[in-house]
Amino acid sequence: MQDQMKEKLAKMQQDIEESQRDLLSHLKQLMAGGHGKGKSPVVNSGDDHKDPAYLSGFALTNIQVQLGVYPQRVPVTIRS
């Protein structure tokens, strides 16, 4: 049983590594300006609800997080 789990884990790790290599290769190709296979990186705005441009729970790095309430300020007393 433990050997089977180790084999499954090794297979999953190999699959993850292969996926990462494929993603990095695709990212390098996009950054170099090549789109390959005639596909465009532009998101089709007609399918916004079916296929989101990014995964739910994924925070964009150039978007500032907005807090629901304002942060509390520390009261300061100025004496002269």
PyMOL commands that set and color helices and strands:
alter all, ss='L'
color gray80, all
select helices_A, chain A and resi 2-31+45-47
alter helices_A, ss='H'
color red, helices_A
deselect
rebuild
show_as cartoon
